[in-house]
Amino acid sequence: MDAWAAAEVVGCRSGIAEPIKSYRVTGSEVFLRATPSPNGKKLINEKTSSILKTTWYMSIDRSTVVTEYCWQNGWSRVRVTTPDWLSDTHIGWVPSIALRERIRDVNGKEVFTDADFRWTKKTEAYKKIIVAGVNKVYRENSRCNEIDPSTAYISGEKGTRADPVFFVTCGRDAGAFNAYFSKSEAEAGTTLAAAKHIDRSHAINLCEGYARQRAAHPSTVRFSRVMDVAVNEHPNGRMSVRSTFTAKNVSTSS
């Protein structure tokens, strides 16, 4: 038990939870309160309130993971752990009934259920497919170590009416990407592994070929392959290449 947790336990007069446990949340807006009571003061989200110039309260929902440090009379003292940027501010009391156990498989990998998703009229008909597909992505895509099942939705650009394609967001911030899977892939048990990156040299060749096609005088294009070339691999399987080159812009005649 860390120092913060120990301090929380001291603040609980009864019903200390041992061991300290991590939970997911049921519901879309569960307010954090200052005391373990439905009449307890709702905690104000100072940062958001300052930005929007109106009062916003701290709340958690199904996309949140919390740690429970103690409970009292049907209420739990929790601290948000996911997303981690809320962990220093989002600390308070919530109804214990809003917390649910995190299910794990034999390998300790979390298993998501339909309670972890946001369902709409468009996605409700595919609940079984989406739940199965998201769990497969989480187990089989080596780059998807962090996943938000509440982001799962139907792709508007991929798939057909008979075989729709879905996506879910893996990672966060600059490293976030969408992992896709189709109805037929989920039903057939197709492995949803991470997309492989192409060879570095091939990526550079493709980039240079693209630049030459758009140059006024392709034969005069000269690339730097020593100091000014950078190749980056992205989590979604794509690659980006940055390079400098020289080229002749206008024709000359003698």
C-alpha positions in Angstrom: 0.0 0.0 0.0 1.5 3.3 -1.1 1.5 6.5 1.1 -1.5 8.0 -0.7 -3.5 4.8 -0.2 -2.5 4.6 3.5 -3.7 8.2 4.0 -7.0 7.3 2.3 -7.5 4.4 4.6 -7.0 6.5 7.7 -9.7 8.8 6.4 -12.2 5.9 6.3 -13.9 5.2 9.6 -15.2 1.8 8.7 -15.3 -0.9 6.1 -11.7 -0.8 4.9 -11.4 -2.7 1.6 -8.6 -5.2 1.6 -6.9 -5.8 -0.7 -7.2 -2.5 -2.5 -9.0 -3.2 -5.8 -9.4 -1.8 -9.3 -12.8 -1.5 -10.8 -14.6 -0.4 -14.0 -17.6 1.9 -13.9 -21.2 1.3 -14.8 -23.1 4.4 -16.1 -22.4 7.5 -18.1 -22.2 10.2 -15.5 -21.4 9.2 -11.9 -20.5 12.3 -9.8 -17.6 12.3 -7.3 -18.8 13.6 -3.9 -17.0 15.0 -0.9 -18.8 12.7 1.5 -20.3 9.2 1.3 -23.9 10.3 0.8 -26.3 11.1 -2.0 -26.5 14.5 -0.5 -22.7 14.9 -0.4 -21.3 18.0 -2.2 -20.4 17.3 -5.8 -16.7 18.0 -6.4 -16.1 20.8 -8.9 -13.8 20.2 -11.9 -11.8 23.4 -11.4 -9.8 23.2 -14.6 -12.8 22.6 -16.9 -14.9 25.2 -15.1 -12.2 27.7 -15.6 -11.9 27.1 -19.3 -15.6 27.0 -20.0 -16.5 29.8 -17.6 -19.3 27.7 -16.0 -19.5 25.1 -13.2 -18.6 21.6 -14.2 -18.5 18.7 -11.7 -16.1 15.8 -11.6 -17.7 12.6 -12.8 -16.7 9.1 -14.0 -18.2 6.8 -16.6 -17.8 3.4 -18.3 -14.5 4.5 -20.0 -13.0 5.1 -16.6 -11.0 2.7 -14.3 -10.8 3.6 -10.6 -9.1 2.2 -7.5 -11.2 1.7 -4.5 -9.4 2.4 -1.2 -12.3 1.9 1.2 -16.1 1.8 1.5 -18.7 3.0 3.9 -22.4 2.4 4.0 -22.7 1.5 0.3 -20.3 4.2 -0.8 -16.7 3.8 -2.1 -13.8 6.2 -1.8 -12.1 6.0 -5.2 -9.3 7.5 -7.2 -9.3 7.6 -11.1 -6.4 5.6 -12.6 -7.5 5.6 -16.2 -7.2 8.0 -17.8 -4.1 8.7 -15.7 -4.1 12.5 -16.2 -7.2 12.6 -13.9 -5.5 10.6 -11.0 -4.3 13.7 -9.2 -7.6 15.5 -9.2 -10.5 13.0 -9.5 -10.7 11.5 -6.0 -13.9 11.2 -4.1 -17.0 9.1 -3.0 -19.3 7.3 -5.4 -22.1 4.7 -4.9 -20.4 1.3 -4.6 -23.1 -0.1 -6.9 -21.6 1.9 -9.8 -18.4 -0.1 -9.5 -18.0 -3.6 -11.2 -15.4 -6.2 -11.2 -12.8 -6.3 -14.0 -13.0 -9.7 -15.6 -9.8 -11.4 -16.7 -8.9 -14.5 -18.7 -6.6 -17.3 -17.6 -3.6 -15.2 -18.8 -4.6 -12.2 -16.8 -5.8 -10.3 -19.8 -8.9 -8.1 -19.2 -12.1 -9.3 -20.9 -14.6 -6.7 -21.9 -18.3 -7.1 -21.7 -21.2 -5.2 -23.2 -21.3 -3.0 -20.1 -17.9 -1.5 -21.2 -19.4 -0.1 -24.5 -21.5 2.8 -25.5 -24.4 1.4 -27.5 -26.4 3.4 -30.1 -29.2 2.4 -32.4 -26.6 1.6 -35.1 -24.4 -0.6 -33.0 -26.9 -2.4 -30.8 -27.7 -4.8 -33.5 -24.1 -5.9 -33.6 -23.4 -6.2 -29.9 -22.1 -9.7 -30.0 -19.9 -9.1 -33.0 -18.4 -5.8 -31.6 -17.7 -7.3 -28.1 -16.0 -10.3 -29.7 -14.0 -8.2 -32.1 -12.8 -5.7 -29.6 -11.6 -8.5 -27.3 -9.8 -10.2 -30.1 -8.1 -6.9 -31.0 -7.0 -6.4 -27.4 -5.6 -10.0 -27.2 -4.0 -10.3 -30.6 -2.8 -6.9 -31.7 0.6 -6.5 -30.0 0.4 -2.7 -30.3 -3.0 -2.4 -28.6 -1.8 -2.6 -25.0 -4.3 0.1 -24.0 -7.8 0.1 -25.4 -11.0 2.1 -24.8 -14.0 -0.2 -25.7 -16.4 2.7 -25.4 -15.0 4.1 -28.7 -16.1 1.1 -30.7 -18.2 2.1 -33.7 -19.1 1.2 -37.3 -16.8 2.5 -40.0 -18.4 4.9 -42.4 -15.7 4.3 -45.1 -15.0 0.6 -44.9 -17.1 -2.6 -45.3 -20.5 -3.3 -46.9 -24.1 -3.7 -45.7 -23.7 -7.5 -45.6 -20.2 -7.3 -44.0 -19.8 -4.1 -42.0 -16.4 -3.0 -40.6 -16.0 -1.8 -37.1 -13.2 0.0 -35.3 -11.9 0.7 -31.7 -9.3 3.1 -30.5 -6.1 1.8 -29.1 -3.6 3.9 -27.2 -4.0 7.6 -26.5 -2.7 11.0 -27.3 -0.2 11.1 -30.2 0.1 7.3 -30.1 -3.7 6.6 -30.6 -4.9 4.7 -33.6 -8.0 2.9 -34.8 -7.9 -0.9 -35.1 -10.4 -2.3 -37.6 -12.2 -5.6 -37.9 -15.1 -6.8 -40.0 -18.2 -8.8 -39.1 -16.9 -11.8 -41.1 -13.5 -11.6 -39.4 -15.0 -11.6 -35.9 -17.4 -14.5 -36.8 -14.7 -16.6 -38.5 -12.2 -16.1 -35.6 -9.6 -14.5 -37.9 -6.5 -13.4 -36.0 -6.6 -9.6 -35.7 -2.8 -9.1 -35.4 -1.0 -5.7 -35.7 -0.4 -4.7 -39.3 3.2 -5.3 -40.4 5.4 -2.4 -41.4 7.0 -2.6 -44.8 10.7 -2.7 -45.2 12.5 0.6 -44.5 14.2 0.8 -47.9 10.9 0.0 -49.7 9.3 2.9 -47.8 12.0 5.3 -48.9 11.7 4.1 -52.5 7.9 4.7 -52.4 8.4 8.2 -51.0 11.0 9.1 -53.6 8.9 7.7 -56.4 5.9 9.7 -55.3 8.0 12.9 -55.2 9.5 12.2 -58.7 6.0 11.7 -60.2 5.0 15.2 -59.1 8.3 17.0 -60.1 8.4 19.3 -63.1 11.6 17.5 -64.2 11.7 14.0 -62.6 15.2 13.1 -64.0 16.8 16.0 -62.1 15.5 15.0 -58.6 18.3 14.1 -56.2 17.5 12.8 -52.7 19.6 12.8 -49.6 19.9 9.3 -48.1 22.5 10.1 -45.4 21.8 13.0 -43.1 18.3 14.2 -44.0 16.2 11.1 -44.2 14.0 9.9 -41.3 11.6 6.9 -41.3 9.0 6.5 -38.6 6.8 3.5 -37.9 3.3 4.2 -36.6 1.2 1.9 -34.4 -1.5 1.5 -37.1 1.0 -0.1 -39.4 1.7 3.0 -41.5 5.1 4.6 -42.1 6.2 8.1 -42.7 9.3 9.2 -44.5 11.0 12.6 -44.4 13.8 13.6 -46.7 15.3 16.5 -48.5 16.0 16.7 -52.2 17.1 19.0 -55.0 15.4 19.4 -58.4 15.3 21.6 -61.5 12.2 23.7 -61.4 12.3 25.3 -64.9 13.7 24.2 -68.3 16.6 26.1 -69.8 17.8 26.1 -73.4 21.0 27.4 -75.0 
